[in-house]
């Protein structure tokens, strides 16, 4: 009787141990990561309203699947979204930050951006430099945000004959992409 109890205990203990070892990897190891390596302005830096400011971003994309689209560094103004109402942490890749970026993208206007076409495959890591000039609005409420995200793009010809790129951001939960961003204080 005792040897059987010992085998049952050993089996249960081994199953518990293996379940801990074989659990699903963290989200940042399963989803494509879009991260800031360096940026100007930096998180928490202030920007004067009504001014043009140079923006430089060194971004990193760590792919978890085959993906083609555009990497976008963009300064956005959201009149109805105060920085305290969203969760943005450029130092940590998480779902809460990615969904906050989705919310800002859906409820804001651009004040400047740069794009780069990208294609990647599982485990590829790309570092990309982007720069542009942002025209900071004279703000009464809301927030100003520097975002780094992926999206699909379509080139269109304007009535002036110039080409323009329309980028539709990938929704983080549908594309399994962890976008990044942070507020820039006015």
Rosetta constraint file for C-alpha pairs under 8 A:
AtomPair CA 1 CA 5 HARMONIC 6.47 0.50
AtomPair CA 2 CA 6 HARMONIC 6.18 0.50
AtomPair CA 3 CA 7 HARMONIC 6.26 0.50
AtomPair CA 4 CA 8 HARMONIC 6.26 0.50
AtomPair CA 5 CA 9 HARMONIC 6.12 0.50
AtomPair CA 6 CA 10 HARMONIC 6.03 0.50
AtomPair CA 7 CA 11 HARMONIC 5.99 0.50
AtomPair CA 8 CA 12 HARMONIC 6.16 0.50
AtomPair CA 9 CA 13 HARMONIC 6.00 0.50
AtomPair CA 10 CA 14 HARMONIC 5.93 0.50
AtomPair CA 11 CA 15 HARMONIC 6.10 0.50
AtomPair CA 12 CA 16 HARMONIC 6.17 0.50
AtomPair CA 13 CA 17 HARMONIC 6.13 0.50
AtomPair CA 14 CA 18 HARMONIC 6.05 0.50
AtomPair CA 15 CA 19 HARMONIC 6.02 0.50
AtomPair CA 16 CA 20 HARMONIC 6.48 0.50
AtomPair CA 17 CA 21 HARMONIC 6.46 0.50
AtomPair CA 18 CA 22 HARMONIC 5.91 0.50
AtomPair CA 19 CA 23 HARMONIC 5.93 0.50
AtomPair CA 25 CA 29 HARMONIC 6.07 0.50
AtomPair CA 25 CA 30 HARMONIC 6.71 0.50
AtomPair CA 26 CA 30 HARMONIC 6.71 0.50
AtomPair CA 27 CA 31 HARMONIC 5.86 0.50
AtomPair CA 27 CA 94 HARMONIC 7.25 0.50
AtomPair CA 27 CA 95 HARMONIC 7.86 0.50
AtomPair CA 28 CA 32 HARMONIC 7.29 0.50
AtomPair CA 28 CA 33 HARMONIC 6.63 0.50
AtomPair CA 28 CA 93 HARMONIC 6.23 0.50
AtomPair CA 28 CA 94 HARMONIC 6.82 0.50
AtomPair CA 28 CA 178 HARMONIC 7.54 0.50
AtomPair CA 29 CA 64 HARMONIC 7.74 0.50
AtomPair CA 30 CA 64 HARMONIC 6.16 0.50
AtomPair CA 31 CA 63 HARMONIC 7.54 0.50
AtomPair CA 31 CA 64 HARMONIC 5.72 0.50
AtomPair CA 31 CA 176 HARMONIC 4.98 0.50
AtomPair CA 31 CA 177 HARMONIC 5.38 0.50
AtomPair CA 31 CA 178 HARMONIC 6.59 0.50
AtomPair CA 32 CA 61 HARMONIC 7.10 0.50
AtomPair CA 32 CA 62 HARMONIC 5.61 0.50
AtomPair CA 32 CA 63 HARMONIC 4.62 0.50
AtomPair CA 32 CA 64 HARMONIC 4.93 0.50
AtomPair CA 32 CA 65 HARMONIC 7.32 0.50
AtomPair CA 32 CA 176 HARMONIC 6.38 0.50
AtomPair CA 32 CA 177 HARMONIC 4.69 0.50
AtomPair CA 32 CA 178 HARMONIC 6.12 0.50
AtomPair CA 33 CA 60 HARMONIC 7.72 0.50
AtomPair CA 33 CA 61 HARMONIC 5.53 0.50
AtomPair CA 33 CA 62 HARMONIC 5.01 0.50
AtomPair CA 33 CA 63 HARMONIC 6.58 0.50
AtomPair CA 33 CA 93 HARMONIC 6.99 0.50
AtomPair CA 33 CA 177 HARMONIC 6.06 0.50
AtomPair CA 33 CA 178 HARMONIC 5.02 0.50
AtomPair CA 33 CA 179 HARMONIC 6.73 0.50
AtomPair CA 34 CA 59 HARMONIC 7.05 0.50
AtomPair CA 34 CA 60 HARMONIC 5.82 0.50
AtomPair CA 34 CA 61 HARMONIC 4.68 0.50
AtomPair CA 34 CA 62 HARMONIC 6.70 0.50
AtomPair CA 34 CA 148 HARMONIC 6.74 0.50
AtomPair CA 34 CA 149 HARMONIC 6.34 0.50
AtomPair CA 34 CA 150 HARMONIC 7.69 0.50
AtomPair CA 34 CA 177 HARMONIC 7.37 0.50
AtomPair CA 34 CA 178 HARMONIC 5.93 0.50
AtomPair CA 34 CA 179 HARMONIC 5.13 0.50
AtomPair CA 34 CA 180 HARMONIC 6.10 0.50
AtomPair CA 35 CA 59 HARMONIC 5.62 0.50
AtomPair CA 35 CA 60 HARMONIC 5.15 0.50
AtomPair CA 35 CA 61 HARMONIC 6.49 0.50
AtomPair CA 35 CA 90 HARMONIC 7.00 0.50
AtomPair CA 35 CA 93 HARMONIC 7.45 0.50
AtomPair CA 35 CA 148 HARMONIC 7.12 0.50
AtomPair CA 35 CA 179 HARMONIC 7.11 0.50
AtomPair CA 35 CA 180 HARMONIC 5.80 0.50
AtomPair CA 36 CA 57 HARMONIC 7.08 0.50
AtomPair CA 36 CA 58 HARMONIC 6.19 0.50
AtomPair CA 36 CA 59 HARMONIC 4.65 0.50
AtomPair CA 36 CA 60 HARMONIC 6.30 0.50
AtomPair CA 36 CA 90 HARMONIC 6.61 0.50
AtomPair CA 36 CA 91 HARMONIC 7.96 0.50
AtomPair CA 36 CA 148 HARMONIC 7.34 0.50
AtomPair CA 36 CA 180 HARMONIC 7.19 0.50
AtomPair CA 37 CA 57 HARMONIC 7.67 0.50
AtomPair CA 37 CA 58 HARMONIC 5.36 0.50
AtomPair CA 37 CA 59 HARMONIC 5.35 0.50
AtomPair CA 37 CA 60 HARMONIC 6.39 0.50
AtomPair CA 38 CA 42 HARMONIC 7.84 0.50
AtomPair CA 38 CA 57 HARMONIC 5.89 0.50
AtomPair CA 38 CA 58 HARMONIC 5.07 0.50
AtomPair CA 38 CA 59 HARMONIC 7.05 0.50
AtomPair CA 39 CA 55 HARMONIC 7.35 0.50
AtomPair CA 39 CA 56 HARMONIC 5.47 0.50
AtomPair CA 39 CA 57 HARMONIC 4.34 0.50
AtomPair CA 39 CA 58 HARMONIC 6.15 0.50
AtomPair CA 40 CA 54 HARMONIC 7.61 0.50
AtomPair CA 40 CA 55 HARMONIC 5.41 0.50
AtomPair CA 40 CA 56 HARMONIC 5.19 0.50
AtomPair CA 40 CA 57 HARMONIC 6.54 0.50
AtomPair CA 41 CA 45 HARMONIC 6.03 0.50
AtomPair CA 41 CA 46 HARMONIC 7.92 0.50
AtomPair CA 41 CA 55 HARMONIC 6.31 0.50
AtomPair CA 41 CA 56 HARMONIC 7.50 0.50
AtomPair CA 41 CA 184 HARMONIC 7.45 0.50
AtomPair CA 42 CA 184 HARMONIC 7.71 0.50
AtomPair CA 43 CA 90 HARMONIC 7.91 0.50
AtomPair CA 43 CA 182 HARMONIC 5.97 0.50
AtomPair CA 43 CA 183 HARMONIC 6.56 0.50
AtomPair CA 43 CA 184 HARMONIC 6.37 0.50
AtomPair CA 44 CA 183 HARMONIC 6.79 0.50
AtomPair CA 44 CA 184 HARMONIC 5.78 0.50
AtomPair CA 44 CA 185 HARMONIC 6.10 0.50
AtomPair CA 45 CA 184 HARMONIC 5.88 0.50
AtomPair CA 45 CA 185 HARMONIC 6.11 0.50
AtomPair CA 46 CA 184 HARMONIC 5.88 0.50
AtomPair CA 46 CA 185 HARMONIC 4.46 0.50
AtomPair CA 46 CA 186 HARMONIC 5.40 0.50
AtomPair CA 47 CA 51 HARMONIC 7.83 0.50
AtomPair CA 47 CA 53 HARMONIC 7.61 0.50
AtomPair CA 47 CA 136 HARMONIC 7.38 0.50
AtomPair CA 47 CA 184 HARMONIC 6.75 0.50
AtomPair CA 47 CA 185 HARMONIC 6.14 0.50
AtomPair CA 47 CA 186 HARMONIC 4.99 0.50
AtomPair CA 48 CA 136 HARMONIC 7.09 0.50
AtomPair CA 48 CA 138 HARMONIC 7.99 0.50
AtomPair CA 48 CA 186 HARMONIC 5.77 0.50
AtomPair CA 49 CA 136 HARMONIC 5.32 0.50
AtomPair CA 49 CA 137 HARMONIC 5.24 0.50
AtomPair CA 49 CA 138 HARMONIC 4.21 0.50
AtomPair CA 49 CA 139 HARMONIC 6.23 0.50
AtomPair CA 49 CA 186 HARMONIC 6.22 0.50
AtomPair CA 50 CA 135 HARMONIC 6.90 0.50
AtomPair CA 50 CA 136 HARMONIC 5.28 0.50
AtomPair CA 50 CA 137 HARMONIC 4.83 0.50
AtomPair CA 50 CA 138 HARMONIC 4.71 0.50
AtomPair CA 51 CA 135 HARMONIC 5.88 0.50
AtomPair CA 51 CA 136 HARMONIC 5.36 0.50
AtomPair CA 51 CA 137 HARMONIC 7.27 0.50
AtomPair CA 52 CA 133 HARMONIC 6.40 0.50
AtomPair CA 52 CA 134 HARMONIC 5.50 0.50
AtomPair CA 52 CA 135 HARMONIC 4.34 0.50
AtomPair CA 52 CA 136 HARMONIC 5.95 0.50
AtomPair CA 53 CA 133 HARMONIC 5.58 0.50
AtomPair CA 53 CA 134 HARMONIC 5.35 0.50
AtomPair CA 53 CA 135 HARMONIC 6.51 0.50
AtomPair CA 53 CA 136 HARMONIC 7.22 0.50
AtomPair CA 54 CA 131 HARMONIC 7.46 0.50
AtomPair CA 54 CA 132 HARMONIC 6.10 0.50
AtomPair CA 54 CA 133 HARMONIC 4.49 0.50
AtomPair CA 54 CA 134 HARMONIC 6.37 0.50
AtomPair CA 55 CA 131 HARMONIC 5.49 0.50
AtomPair CA 55 CA 132 HARMONIC 5.36 0.50
AtomPair CA 55 CA 133 HARMONIC 5.72 0.50
AtomPair CA 55 CA 134 HARMONIC 6.79 0.50
AtomPair CA 56 CA 129 HARMONIC 7.35 0.50
AtomPair CA 56 CA 130 HARMONIC 5.83 0.50
AtomPair CA 56 CA 131 HARMONIC 4.30 0.50
AtomPair CA 56 CA 132 HARMONIC 6.69 0.50
AtomPair CA 57 CA 73 HARMONIC 6.96 0.50
AtomPair CA 57 CA 129 HARMONIC 5.74 0.50
AtomPair CA 57 CA 130 HARMONIC 5.21 0.50
AtomPair CA 57 CA 131 HARMONIC 6.18 0.50
AtomPair CA 58 CA 127 HARMONIC 6.76 0.50
AtomPair CA 58 CA 128 HARMONIC 5.63 0.50
AtomPair CA 58 CA 129 HARMONIC 4.43 0.50
AtomPair CA 58 CA 130 HARMONIC 6.38 0.50
AtomPair CA 59 CA 127 HARMONIC 5.56 0.50
AtomPair CA 59 CA 128 HARMONIC 5.27 0.50
AtomPair CA 59 CA 129 HARMONIC 6.35 0.50
AtomPair CA 59 CA 130 HARMONIC 7.84 0.50
AtomPair CA 59 CA 148 HARMONIC 7.47 0.50
AtomPair CA 60 CA 125 HARMONIC 6.86 0.50
AtomPair CA 60 CA 126 HARMONIC 5.55 0.50
AtomPair CA 60 CA 127 HARMONIC 4.38 0.50
AtomPair CA 60 CA 128 HARMONIC 6.33 0.50
AtomPair CA 61 CA 125 HARMONIC 5.62 0.50
AtomPair CA 61 CA 126 HARMONIC 5.27 0.50
AtomPair CA 61 CA 127 HARMONIC 6.55 0.50
AtomPair CA 62 CA 123 HARMONIC 6.37 0.50
AtomPair CA 62 CA 124 HARMONIC 5.90 0.50
AtomPair CA 62 CA 125 HARMONIC 4.46 0.50
AtomPair CA 62 CA 126 HARMONIC 6.65 0.50
AtomPair CA 63 CA 67 HARMONIC 7.44 0.50
AtomPair CA 63 CA 120 HARMONIC 6.11 0.50
AtomPair CA 63 CA 121 HARMONIC 5.81 0.50
AtomPair CA 63 CA 122 HARMONIC 5.11 0.50
AtomPair CA 63 CA 123 HARMONIC 5.41 0.50
AtomPair CA 63 CA 124 HARMONIC 5.49 0.50
AtomPair CA 63 CA 125 HARMONIC 6.43 0.50
AtomPair CA 64 CA 121 HARMONIC 6.72 0.50
AtomPair CA 64 CA 122 HARMONIC 4.25 0.50
AtomPair CA 64 CA 123 HARMONIC 5.71 0.50
AtomPair CA 64 CA 124 HARMONIC 7.81 0.50
AtomPair CA 65 CA 120 HARMONIC 7.48 0.50
AtomPair CA 65 CA 121 HARMONIC 5.15 0.50
AtomPair CA 65 CA 122 HARMONIC 4.29 0.50
AtomPair CA 65 CA 123 HARMONIC 7.67 0.50
AtomPair CA 66 CA 119 HARMONIC 7.45 0.50
AtomPair CA 66 CA 120 HARMONIC 5.53 0.50
AtomPair CA 66 CA 121 HARMONIC 4.05 0.50
AtomPair CA 66 CA 122 HARMONIC 6.03 0.50
AtomPair CA 67 CA 119 HARMONIC 5.63 0.50
AtomPair CA 67 CA 120 HARMONIC 5.34 0.50
AtomPair CA 67 CA 121 HARMONIC 6.36 0.50
AtomPair CA 68 CA 117 HARMONIC 7.78 0.50
AtomPair CA 68 CA 118 HARMONIC 5.82 0.50
AtomPair CA 68 CA 119 HARMONIC 4.28 0.50
AtomPair CA 68 CA 120 HARMONIC 6.52 0.50
AtomPair CA 68 CA 152 HARMONIC 7.69 0.50
AtomPair CA 69 CA 117 HARMONIC 5.87 0.50
AtomPair CA 69 CA 118 HARMONIC 5.53 0.50
AtomPair CA 69 CA 119 HARMONIC 6.49 0.50
AtomPair CA 69 CA 150 HARMONIC 6.65 0.50
AtomPair CA 69 CA 151 HARMONIC 5.56 0.50
AtomPair CA 69 CA 152 HARMONIC 4.73 0.50
AtomPair CA 69 CA 153 HARMONIC 6.50 0.50
AtomPair CA 70 CA 115 HARMONIC 6.23 0.50
AtomPair CA 70 CA 116 HARMONIC 5.37 0.50
AtomPair CA 70 CA 117 HARMONIC 4.36 0.50
AtomPair CA 70 CA 118 HARMONIC 5.42 0.50
AtomPair CA 70 CA 150 HARMONIC 5.52 0.50
AtomPair CA 70 CA 151 HARMONIC 5.33 0.50
AtomPair CA 70 CA 152 HARMONIC 5.99 0.50
AtomPair CA 70 CA 153 HARMONIC 6.54 0.50
AtomPair CA 70 CA 167 HARMONIC 7.54 0.50
AtomPair CA 71 CA 115 HARMONIC 5.59 0.50
AtomPair CA 71 CA 116 HARMONIC 5.28 0.50
AtomPair CA 71 CA 117 HARMONIC 6.36 0.50
AtomPair CA 71 CA 118 HARMONIC 6.47 0.50
AtomPair CA 71 CA 148 HARMONIC 7.25 0.50
AtomPair CA 71 CA 149 HARMONIC 5.88 0.50
AtomPair CA 71 CA 150 HARMONIC 4.69 0.50
AtomPair CA 71 CA 151 HARMONIC 6.75 0.50
AtomPair CA 72 CA 113 HARMONIC 6.93 0.50
AtomPair CA 72 CA 114 HARMONIC 5.86 0.50
AtomPair CA 72 CA 115 HARMONIC 4.53 0.50
AtomPair CA 72 CA 116 HARMONIC 6.69 0.50
AtomPair CA 72 CA 147 HARMONIC 7.80 0.50
AtomPair CA 72 CA 148 HARMONIC 5.65 0.50
AtomPair CA 72 CA 149 HARMONIC 5.38 0.50
AtomPair CA 72 CA 150 HARMONIC 6.05 0.50
AtomPair CA 72 CA 151 HARMONIC 7.51 0.50
AtomPair CA 73 CA 113 HARMONIC 5.62 0.50
AtomPair CA 73 CA 114 HARMONIC 5.46 0.50
AtomPair CA 73 CA 115 HARMONIC 6.51 0.50
AtomPair CA 73 CA 130 HARMONIC 6.80 0.50
AtomPair CA 73 CA 131 HARMONIC 7.95 0.50
AtomPair CA 73 CA 146 HARMONIC 7.18 0.50
AtomPair CA 73 CA 147 HARMONIC 5.73 0.50
AtomPair CA 73 CA 148 HARMONIC 4.61 0.50
AtomPair CA 73 CA 149 HARMONIC 6.78 0.50
AtomPair CA 74 CA 110 HARMONIC 6.93 0.50
AtomPair CA 74 CA 111 HARMONIC 7.66 0.50
AtomPair CA 74 CA 112 HARMONIC 5.86 0.50
AtomPair CA 74 CA 113 HARMONIC 4.14 0.50
AtomPair CA 74 CA 114 HARMONIC 6.48 0.50
AtomPair CA 74 CA 146 HARMONIC 5.75 0.50
AtomPair CA 74 CA 147 HARMONIC 5.27 0.50
AtomPair CA 74 CA 148 HARMONIC 6.53 0.50
AtomPair CA 75 CA 110 HARMONIC 6.04 0.50
AtomPair CA 75 CA 111 HARMONIC 5.61 0.50
AtomPair CA 75 CA 112 HARMONIC 5.46 0.50
AtomPair CA 75 CA 113 HARMONIC 6.24 0.50
AtomPair CA 75 CA 134 HARMONIC 6.58 0.50
AtomPair CA 75 CA 144 HARMONIC 7.04 0.50
AtomPair CA 75 CA 145 HARMONIC 5.55 0.50
AtomPair CA 75 CA 146 HARMONIC 4.47 0.50
AtomPair CA 75 CA 147 HARMONIC 6.25 0.50
AtomPair CA 76 CA 104 HARMONIC 7.83 0.50
AtomPair CA 76 CA 105 HARMONIC 7.69 0.50
AtomPair CA 76 CA 108 HARMONIC 6.10 0.50
AtomPair CA 76 CA 109 HARMONIC 5.47 0.50
AtomPair CA 76 CA 110 HARMONIC 4.46 0.50
AtomPair CA 76 CA 111 HARMONIC 5.58 0.50
AtomPair CA 76 CA 112 HARMONIC 7.36 0.50
AtomPair CA 76 CA 144 HARMONIC 5.77 0.50
AtomPair CA 76 CA 145 HARMONIC 5.24 0.50
AtomPair CA 76 CA 146 HARMONIC 6.47 0.50
AtomPair CA 76 CA 147 HARMONIC 7.47 0.50
AtomPair CA 77 CA 108 HARMONIC 5.42 0.50
AtomPair CA 77 CA 109 HARMONIC 5.42 0.50
AtomPair CA 77 CA 110 HARMONIC 6.34 0.50
AtomPair CA 77 CA 111 HARMONIC 6.76 0.50
AtomPair CA 77 CA 137 HARMONIC 7.75 0.50
AtomPair CA 77 CA 142 HARMONIC 7.48 0.50
AtomPair CA 77 CA 143 HARMONIC 5.86 0.50
AtomPair CA 77 CA 144 HARMONIC 4.59 0.50
AtomPair CA 77 CA 145 HARMONIC 6.43 0.50
AtomPair CA 78 CA 82 HARMONIC 7.72 0.50
AtomPair CA 78 CA 104 HARMONIC 6.71 0.50
AtomPair CA 78 CA 107 HARMONIC 6.20 0.50
AtomPair CA 78 CA 108 HARMONIC 4.21 0.50
AtomPair CA 78 CA 109 HARMONIC 6.51 0.50
AtomPair CA 78 CA 142 HARMONIC 5.49 0.50
AtomPair CA 78 CA 143 HARMONIC 5.36 0.50
AtomPair CA 78 CA 144 HARMONIC 6.44 0.50
AtomPair CA 79 CA 108 HARMONIC 7.10 0.50
AtomPair CA 79 CA 139 HARMONIC 7.87 0.50
AtomPair CA 79 CA 140 HARMONIC 7.98 0.50
AtomPair CA 79 CA 141 HARMONIC 5.68 0.50
AtomPair CA 79 CA 142 HARMONIC 4.00 0.50
AtomPair CA 79 CA 143 HARMONIC 6.28 0.50
AtomPair CA 80 CA 107 HARMONIC 7.67 0.50
AtomPair CA 80 CA 141 HARMONIC 7.19 0.50
AtomPair CA 80 CA 142 HARMONIC 4.99 0.50
AtomPair CA 80 CA 143 HARMONIC 7.69 0.50
AtomPair CA 81 CA 85 HARMONIC 6.52 0.50
AtomPair CA 81 CA 86 HARMONIC 7.58 0.50
AtomPair CA 81 CA 104 HARMONIC 7.35 0.50
AtomPair CA 81 CA 107 HARMONIC 7.92 0.50
AtomPair CA 81 CA 142 HARMONIC 4.83 0.50
AtomPair CA 81 CA 143 HARMONIC 5.88 0.50
AtomPair CA 82 CA 86 HARMONIC 7.31 0.50
AtomPair CA 82 CA 141 HARMONIC 7.31 0.50
AtomPair CA 82 CA 142 HARMONIC 4.45 0.50
AtomPair CA 82 CA 143 HARMONIC 4.99 0.50
AtomPair CA 83 CA 87 HARMONIC 7.90 0.50
AtomPair CA 83 CA 142 HARMONIC 7.37 0.50
AtomPair CA 83 CA 143 HARMONIC 5.74 0.50
AtomPair CA 83 CA 183 HARMONIC 6.19 0.50
AtomPair CA 86 CA 97 HARMONIC 7.97 0.50
AtomPair CA 86 CA 100 HARMONIC 5.64 0.50
AtomPair CA 87 CA 96 HARMONIC 6.34 0.50
AtomPair CA 87 CA 97 HARMONIC 5.49 0.50
AtomPair CA 87 CA 100 HARMONIC 5.99 0.50
AtomPair CA 88 CA 96 HARMONIC 7.66 0.50
AtomPair CA 88 CA 97 HARMONIC 4.82 0.50
AtomPair CA 88 CA 100 HARMONIC 6.65 0.50
AtomPair CA 88 CA 101 HARMONIC 7.70 0.50
AtomPair CA 88 CA 180 HARMONIC 7.40 0.50
AtomPair CA 88 CA 181 HARMONIC 6.02 0.50
AtomPair CA 88 CA 182 HARMONIC 5.41 0.50
AtomPair CA 88 CA 183 HARMONIC 7.55 0.50
AtomPair CA 89 CA 93 HARMONIC 7.65 0.50
AtomPair CA 89 CA 97 HARMONIC 6.29 0.50
AtomPair CA 89 CA 180 HARMONIC 7.45 0.50
AtomPair CA 89 CA 181 HARMONIC 6.95 0.50
AtomPair CA 89 CA 182 HARMONIC 6.42 0.50
AtomPair CA 90 CA 180 HARMONIC 5.72 0.50
AtomPair CA 90 CA 181 HARMONIC 5.69 0.50
AtomPair CA 90 CA 182 HARMONIC 6.13 0.50
AtomPair CA 93 CA 97 HARMONIC 7.13 0.50
AtomPair CA 93 CA 98 HARMONIC 7.84 0.50
AtomPair CA 93 CA 178 HARMONIC 6.25 0.50
AtomPair CA 93 CA 179 HARMONIC 7.76 0.50
AtomPair CA 93 CA 180 HARMONIC 7.23 0.50
AtomPair CA 94 CA 98 HARMONIC 6.47 0.50
AtomPair CA 94 CA 178 HARMONIC 6.42 0.50
AtomPair CA 95 CA 99 HARMONIC 6.08 0.50
AtomPair CA 95 CA 172 HARMONIC 7.94 0.50
AtomPair CA 95 CA 178 HARMONIC 6.39 0.50
AtomPair CA 96 CA 100 HARMONIC 6.21 0.50
AtomPair CA 97 CA 101 HARMONIC 6.29 0.50
AtomPair CA 97 CA 178 HARMONIC 7.60 0.50
AtomPair CA 97 CA 179 HARMONIC 7.20 0.50
AtomPair CA 97 CA 180 HARMONIC 6.48 0.50
AtomPair CA 97 CA 181 HARMONIC 7.49 0.50
AtomPair CA 98 CA 102 HARMONIC 6.34 0.50
AtomPair CA 98 CA 172 HARMONIC 6.04 0.50
AtomPair CA 98 CA 177 HARMONIC 7.54 0.50
AtomPair CA 98 CA 178 HARMONIC 5.02 0.50
AtomPair CA 98 CA 179 HARMONIC 4.73 0.50
AtomPair CA 98 CA 180 HARMONIC 6.14 0.50
AtomPair CA 99 CA 103 HARMONIC 6.20 0.50
AtomPair CA 99 CA 172 HARMONIC 6.57 0.50
AtomPair CA 99 CA 173 HARMONIC 7.86 0.50
AtomPair CA 100 CA 104 HARMONIC 6.23 0.50
AtomPair CA 101 CA 105 HARMONIC 6.08 0.50
AtomPair CA 101 CA 147 HARMONIC 7.03 0.50
AtomPair CA 101 CA 179 HARMONIC 6.58 0.50
AtomPair CA 101 CA 180 HARMONIC 6.71 0.50
AtomPair CA 101 CA 181 HARMONIC 6.48 0.50
AtomPair CA 102 CA 106 HARMONIC 6.26 0.50
AtomPair CA 102 CA 171 HARMONIC 6.35 0.50
AtomPair CA 102 CA 172 HARMONIC 6.93 0.50
AtomPair CA 103 CA 107 HARMONIC 6.29 0.50
AtomPair CA 104 CA 108 HARMONIC 5.80 0.50
AtomPair CA 105 CA 109 HARMONIC 7.79 0.50
AtomPair CA 105 CA 169 HARMONIC 7.79 0.50
AtomPair CA 111 CA 134 HARMONIC 5.35 0.50
AtomPair CA 111 CA 135 HARMONIC 5.42 0.50
AtomPair CA 111 CA 136 HARMONIC 6.49 0.50
AtomPair CA 111 CA 137 HARMONIC 7.73 0.50
AtomPair CA 112 CA 132 HARMONIC 6.63 0.50
AtomPair CA 112 CA 133 HARMONIC 6.10 0.50
AtomPair CA 112 CA 134 HARMONIC 4.38 0.50
AtomPair CA 112 CA 135 HARMONIC 6.60 0.50
AtomPair CA 113 CA 131 HARMONIC 7.77 0.50
AtomPair CA 113 CA 132 HARMONIC 5.97 0.50
AtomPair CA 113 CA 133 HARMONIC 7.58 0.50
AtomPair CA 113 CA 134 HARMONIC 7.27 0.50
AtomPair CA 114 CA 130 HARMONIC 5.95 0.50
AtomPair CA 114 CA 131 HARMONIC 6.08 0.50
AtomPair CA 114 CA 132 HARMONIC 5.85 0.50
AtomPair CA 115 CA 130 HARMONIC 7.12 0.50
AtomPair CA 116 CA 130 HARMONIC 7.74 0.50
AtomPair CA 120 CA 124 HARMONIC 6.12 0.50
AtomPair CA 139 CA 143 HARMONIC 7.99 0.50
AtomPair CA 139 CA 186 HARMONIC 7.42 0.50
AtomPair CA 143 CA 183 HARMONIC 6.89 0.50
AtomPair CA 143 CA 184 HARMONIC 7.62 0.50
AtomPair CA 143 CA 185 HARMONIC 7.55 0.50
AtomPair CA 143 CA 186 HARMONIC 7.81 0.50
AtomPair CA 144 CA 183 HARMONIC 5.73 0.50
AtomPair CA 144 CA 184 HARMONIC 5.41 0.50
AtomPair CA 144 CA 185 HARMONIC 6.80 0.50
AtomPair CA 144 CA 186 HARMONIC 7.17 0.50
AtomPair CA 145 CA 181 HARMONIC 6.80 0.50
AtomPair CA 145 CA 182 HARMONIC 5.61 0.50
AtomPair CA 145 CA 183 HARMONIC 4.28 0.50
AtomPair CA 145 CA 184 HARMONIC 5.45 0.50
AtomPair CA 146 CA 181 HARMONIC 5.50 0.50
AtomPair CA 146 CA 182 HARMONIC 5.57 0.50
AtomPair CA 146 CA 183 HARMONIC 6.29 0.50
AtomPair CA 146 CA 184 HARMONIC 6.77 0.50
AtomPair CA 147 CA 179 HARMONIC 7.80 0.50
AtomPair CA 147 CA 180 HARMONIC 5.97 0.50
AtomPair CA 147 CA 181 HARMONIC 4.13 0.50
AtomPair CA 147 CA 182 HARMONIC 6.63 0.50
AtomPair CA 148 CA 179 HARMONIC 6.16 0.50
AtomPair CA 148 CA 180 HARMONIC 5.29 0.50
AtomPair CA 148 CA 181 HARMONIC 5.89 0.50
AtomPair CA 149 CA 169 HARMONIC 7.11 0.50
AtomPair CA 149 CA 170 HARMONIC 7.90 0.50
AtomPair CA 149 CA 179 HARMONIC 4.92 0.50
AtomPair CA 149 CA 180 HARMONIC 6.54 0.50
AtomPair CA 150 CA 169 HARMONIC 5.96 0.50
AtomPair CA 150 CA 170 HARMONIC 5.98 0.50
AtomPair CA 150 CA 177 HARMONIC 7.91 0.50
AtomPair CA 150 CA 179 HARMONIC 7.31 0.50
AtomPair CA 151 CA 167 HARMONIC 5.93 0.50
AtomPair CA 151 CA 168 HARMONIC 5.25 0.50
AtomPair CA 151 CA 169 HARMONIC 3.90 0.50
AtomPair CA 151 CA 170 HARMONIC 4.66 0.50
AtomPair CA 152 CA 167 HARMONIC 5.54 0.50
AtomPair CA 152 CA 168 HARMONIC 5.28 0.50
AtomPair CA 152 CA 169 HARMONIC 6.38 0.50
AtomPair CA 152 CA 170 HARMONIC 6.88 0.50
AtomPair CA 153 CA 165 HARMONIC 6.36 0.50
AtomPair CA 153 CA 166 HARMONIC 5.49 0.50
AtomPair CA 153 CA 167 HARMONIC 4.29 0.50
AtomPair CA 153 CA 168 HARMONIC 6.20 0.50
AtomPair CA 154 CA 165 HARMONIC 5.64 0.50
AtomPair CA 154 CA 166 HARMONIC 5.22 0.50
AtomPair CA 154 CA 167 HARMONIC 6.53 0.50
AtomPair CA 155 CA 163 HARMONIC 6.54 0.50
AtomPair CA 155 CA 164 HARMONIC 5.61 0.50
AtomPair CA 155 CA 165 HARMONIC 4.46 0.50
AtomPair CA 155 CA 166 HARMONIC 6.25 0.50
AtomPair CA 156 CA 163 HARMONIC 5.65 0.50
AtomPair CA 156 CA 164 HARMONIC 5.34 0.50
AtomPair CA 156 CA 165 HARMONIC 6.22 0.50
AtomPair CA 156 CA 166 HARMONIC 7.33 0.50
AtomPair CA 157 CA 161 HARMONIC 5.89 0.50
AtomPair CA 157 CA 162 HARMONIC 5.72 0.50
AtomPair CA 157 CA 163 HARMONIC 4.50 0.50
AtomPair CA 157 CA 164 HARMONIC 6.20 0.50
AtomPair CA 158 CA 162 HARMONIC 5.38 0.50
AtomPair CA 158 CA 163 HARMONIC 5.97 0.50
AtomPair CA 158 CA 164 HARMONIC 6.74 0.50
AtomPair CA 170 CA 174 HARMONIC 7.44 0.50
AtomPair CA 170 CA 175 HARMONIC 6.10 0.50
AtomPair CA 170 CA 177 HARMONIC 7.70 0.50
AtomPair CA 171 CA 175 HARMONIC 6.01 0.50
AtomPair CA 171 CA 177 HARMONIC 7.63 0.50
AtomPair CA 172 CA 176 HARMONIC 5.39 0.50
AtomPair CA 172 CA 177 HARMONIC 4.71 0.50
AtomPair CA 172 CA 178 HARMONIC 6.03 0.50
AtomPair CA 172 CA 179 HARMONIC 6.91 0.50
AtomPair CA 173 CA 177 HARMONIC 6.86 0.50
